[in-house]
Amino acid sequence: MIKVDERAPEFTLPDETGKDRSLTELLNGGSIVLYFYPADFTPGCTRQACVLRDRHSEIASAGLSVIGISPQSPESHARFKTRYQLPFVLLSDEQKTVIKMYGVNGPLGIGVRRASYLVDASRRVRDAVLADFKISRHEEFVRKAIMLRAAQSA
């Protein structure tokens, strides 16, 4: 897993519409919450995405964007996004290239670890959490990210 204060590796992946999106482009709007999740439509991942959806206005008010990454296809992400009315970008990493770069590949290369990063506009990781089964830790992470962002703006 990437450590706090390290530079987040650059990448380009297709979003849910099939459009290629780079980390640099995504950071043009400011800091992001970059989260990795195992799969669309699974109970834990759906819960995590819906927590982010439900807090999205608070996240956006803090000047943060949310970006999700998992190994499903853009088409799967489009269905997932539509079904749960997710107001953020989902990126498809079918080859798990970025998942491996960020150190969140599952044990023995199977699956994806549930991890979240707060990445600032200079590509520095400002905070990170790894919690495979504790969705509440990711919600706490988002709360902390909002507070950190507010402190930076003050």
C-alpha positions as CSV (number, residue, x, y, z in Angstrom):
1,M,0.0,0.0,0.0
2,I,1.2,3.5,-0.8
3,K,2.2,5.3,2.4
4,V,1.3,8.8,3.6
5,D,3.5,11.6,2.1
6,E,4.5,9.4,-0.9
7,R,3.6,10.5,-4.4
8,A,0.6,8.7,-5.9
9,P,1.6,6.9,-9.1
10,E,0.2,8.4,-12.3
11,F,-2.3,6.3,-14.3
12,T,-4.8,6.4,-17.1
13,L,-7.9,4.2,-17.0
14,P,-11.3,4.2,-18.7
15,D,-14.3,5.5,-16.8
16,E,-17.8,4.1,-16.8
17,T,-18.4,5.7,-20.2
18,G,-15.2,4.2,-21.7
19,K,-13.4,7.6,-21.7
20,D,-9.7,7.5,-20.6
21,R,-9.1,9.5,-17.5
22,S,-5.6,10.2,-16.0
23,L,-4.8,10.9,-12.4
24,T,-3.4,14.3,-13.4
25,E,-6.7,15.2,-15.1
26,L,-8.7,14.0,-12.1
27,L,-6.6,16.2,-9.8
28,N,-7.2,19.3,-11.9
29,G,-10.2,20.0,-9.7
30,G,-8.2,19.6,-6.5
31,S,-7.8,16.8,-4.0
32,I,-9.5,13.5,-4.4
33,V,-10.7,10.5,-2.3
34,L,-9.4,7.6,-4.4
35,Y,-11.0,4.4,-3.3
36,F,-10.4,0.8,-4.4
37,Y,-13.0,-1.8,-4.1
38,P,-13.4,-5.5,-5.0
39,A,-16.5,-5.6,-7.2
40,D,-19.6,-3.8,-8.4
41,F,-22.9,-5.1,-6.9
42,T,-21.4,-7.0,-4.0
43,P,-23.0,-6.2,-0.6
44,G,-19.9,-4.6,1.0
45,C,-18.9,-2.6,-2.1
46,T,-22.5,-1.4,-2.6
47,R,-22.7,-0.3,1.0
48,Q,-19.3,1.6,0.6
49,A,-20.4,3.3,-2.6
50,C,-23.7,4.3,-1.1
51,V,-22.0,5.8,2.0
52,L,-19.9,7.9,-0.4
53,R,-23.0,8.8,-2.4
54,D,-24.9,9.8,0.7
55,R,-22.1,12.1,1.9
56,H,-21.3,13.4,-1.6
57,S,-22.6,16.9,-1.1
58,E,-20.5,17.3,2.1
59,I,-17.5,15.8,0.3
60,A,-17.9,18.2,-2.6
61,S,-18.5,21.2,-0.3
62,A,-15.0,20.4,1.2
63,G,-13.5,20.7,-2.3
64,L,-13.0,17.0,-2.8
65,S,-13.9,14.6,-5.6
66,V,-14.5,10.9,-5.3
67,I,-13.0,8.3,-7.7
68,G,-13.6,4.6,-7.4
69,I,-11.5,1.9,-9.0
70,S,-12.2,-1.8,-9.4
71,P,-11.5,-4.5,-12.0
72,Q,-14.9,-4.6,-13.6
73,S,-15.6,-3.4,-17.1
74,P,-16.8,0.2,-17.9
75,E,-20.2,-1.4,-18.8
76,S,-20.5,-3.0,-15.3
77,H,-19.5,0.4,-13.7
78,A,-22.1,2.2,-15.8
79,R,-24.8,-0.2,-14.6
80,F,-23.6,0.1,-11.0
81,K,-23.5,3.9,-11.1
82,T,-27.0,4.1,-12.6
83,R,-28.6,1.6,-10.3
84,Y,-27.3,3.3,-7.2
85,Q,-27.2,6.9,-8.5
86,L,-23.6,7.3,-7.8
87,P,-22.5,10.9,-8.4
88,F,-18.8,10.2,-8.9
89,V,-16.4,8.6,-11.4
90,L,-15.8,4.9,-11.5
91,L,-12.6,3.7,-13.3
92,S,-12.1,0.2,-14.8
93,D,-8.8,-1.6,-14.1
94,E,-9.6,-4.9,-15.7
95,Q,-5.8,-5.9,-15.9
96,K,-5.4,-4.7,-12.2
97,T,-2.4,-2.7,-13.3
98,V,-3.2,0.3,-11.1
99,I,-4.5,-1.9,-8.3
100,K,-1.0,-3.5,-8.2
101,M,0.7,-0.1,-8.4
102,Y,-1.2,1.1,-5.3
103,G,-0.4,-2.2,-3.5
104,V,-4.0,-3.2,-3.0
105,N,-4.0,-6.5,-4.9
106,G,-5.6,-9.3,-2.9
107,P,-3.8,-12.1,-1.2
108,L,-2.1,-14.4,-3.7
109,G,-3.2,-12.0,-6.4
110,I,-6.9,-12.9,-5.9
111,G,-9.4,-10.0,-5.5
112,V,-8.8,-6.4,-4.5
113,R,-8.2,-5.0,-1.0
114,R,-10.6,-2.3,0.1
115,A,-8.5,0.8,0.5
116,S,-9.0,4.6,0.4
117,Y,-6.5,7.4,-0.2
118,L,-6.7,11.1,0.2
119,V,-4.5,12.5,-2.7
120,D,-3.8,16.2,-3.0
121,A,-3.4,18.2,-6.2
122,S,0.4,17.7,-6.1
123,R,-0.2,13.9,-6.1
124,R,0.9,13.5,-2.5
125,V,-1.0,10.9,-0.4
126,R,-2.2,12.8,2.6
127,D,-4.0,10.0,4.3
128,A,-4.8,6.3,3.7
129,V,-6.9,3.5,5.2
130,L,-6.9,-0.2,4.5
131,A,-10.0,-2.0,5.9
132,D,-11.2,-5.0,3.9
133,F,-14.3,-5.8,5.9
134,K,-14.9,-2.7,8.0
135,I,-16.8,-0.3,5.8
136,S,-17.2,2.0,8.8
137,R,-13.4,2.7,8.8
138,H,-13.8,4.1,5.2
139,E,-16.7,6.3,6.4
140,E,-14.4,7.6,9.2
141,F,-11.7,8.1,6.7
142,V,-14.0,10.3,4.6
143,R,-15.0,12.3,7.7
144,K,-11.3,12.9,8.5
145,A,-10.5,13.8,4.8
146,I,-13.3,16.4,5.0
147,M,-11.8,17.9,8.2
148,L,-8.2,17.8,6.8
149,R,-9.4,19.6,3.7
150,A,-11.2,22.2,5.7
151,A,-8.1,22.8,7.8
152,Q,-6.0,23.3,4.6
153,S,-8.5,25.8,3.3
154,A,-8.6,27.8,6.6
